[in-house]
Amino acid sequence: MARAAFNPAELPPGLEPGFAESGHFTPPAPTFPNGCHVCEAEIDPETGRIEIVRYLVVDDFGTVINPLLLRGQVHGGIAQGIGQGMLERCVYDADSGQLVTGTLTDYALPRAEDLPALEFSYNVVPCRTNPLGVKGAGDAGAIGAPPALVNAAIDAVGELGVDHLDMPLTPERLWRALRDAAAAA
């Protein structure tokens, strides 16, 4: 069929060769995907190392067309968001402004050991502004993970007097926050 579509001799009169077609759809209103991320974390007070014990997420992306692809999209986004919240940090030289963490030797990214088994489910509420009932899923994991992680960390150390933490939650940063809280107590 594909070969015949590009052979003008095999096409009916008046039909041009090829499979090219295009279309455009502008929905009458935007879509609003939504979700909830819950992170449970433990922090070693001696080292400041954070361990994500459990991570749950429920998202509404409307009609789900490919569940496996959607799961991979969300898992990858959560890994990216956890990396941003826990490890990734751009460091610039104070004198020259030169990026110091310009390679993966210097810039930390999450590894499998940094991520727990993710508990993911979706709640299907079809969108009414497009014919498929779909909503966007592209950035959901990356958007929900950093605040879920930071809130879990603050919850883990809140009783010790720490009520604010800036990302990334590196072991050194958490260790210093715990030491500062202990000194202030």
VEXTORZA-576204 format. One record per residue (C-alpha): x, y, z. Coordinates in steps of 0.2 Angstrom, whole numbers, plus 2048, in hexadecimal, padded with zeros to 3 digits. Layout:
! residues N
XYZ ...
END
This chain:
! residues 185
800800800 80E80C805 8188087F5 80980A7EA 80481B7F2 8158227EC 81481A7DA 80A8267CF 8078187C2 7FD80E7CF 7F281C7D5 7E18207CF 7E082F7C3 7E08407CC 7E88397DC 7F98407E1 8068347E8 80B8347FA 80383380B 804845810 7F684D819 7F485A827 7E7861832 7E586D840 7DA86D850 7D887C85C 7CF87786B 7C2883872 7CA883883 7DA87D88B 7DC86C894 7E086B8A7 7E885B8AC 7EB8598BF 7F284E8CB 7F984B8DD 80A8458E2 80E83F8F3 82083B8F8 826833908 83883690D 84483291B 85483C91E 863836927 867843934 87A83E934 87D840921 86E84A91B 86B83C90E 85983C908 85082C904 83F82B8FB 83681D904 82681E8FA 81F8298EB 80D8298E6 8058328D7 7F48338D0 7F183D8C1 7E28428B6 7E78438A3 7D684089D 7D4832891 7E3827891 7E8821880 7F8817883 7FA813896 80C80C894 81281C88C 809826898 81181D8A7 82281F8A0 81F83289D 81A8348AF 8288298B6 8358338AC 82E8438B1 82E83E8C4 8408398C2 8448498BA 83B8538C8 8438498D6 85484C8CE 85085F8CE 84A85E8E0 8588548E7 8688558DC 8698618CD 8728718D0 87A87D8C4 8898858CC 8928948C5 8A389A8C9 8A18AA8D3 8AF8B38CA 8AD8AF8B8 89A8AA8B7 8A089A8AF 89588A8B1 89F87E8BC 8928708BB 89286F8A8 89485C8A6 88C84D8AE 89C84A8B8 89885A8C2 88585B8C0 87B84D8CA 86C8448C2 8618388CA 8668258C9 85B8168CC 8608158DE 85A8278E1 8488228DB 83C8178E4 82F80C8DC 8228188D6 8108158DA 80681D8CB 7F481D8C6 7E98288BC 7D782E8BF 7CF8308AE 7C483F8AC 7C2842899 7C5854893 7B585B88B 7BF868880 7C685B873 7BF84C86A 7CB840872 7C8846884 7DB847887 7E5853892 7F8856892 80484B89B 815852896 81B85A8A6 8108538B4 81E8498BC 82B8568BB 81F8638C2 8188598D1 8288518D7 83285F8DD 8258668E9 8208558EF 8328518F3 8368618FC 826860906 82A84E90B 83C854911 83586291B 828857923 83684B927 841858930 833864936 83385E948 846862948 842875945 845875932 83687D929 83E882918 84A87A90C 8508808FB 8538748ED 85D86A8E9 85C8608F9 86E85A8F8 874850908 87F85F90C 87186B90B 866860916 87485D922 87886F924 865873927 864866935 87486D93D 86E87F93C 85D879944 866870952 87187F956 86288A956 85887F962 
END
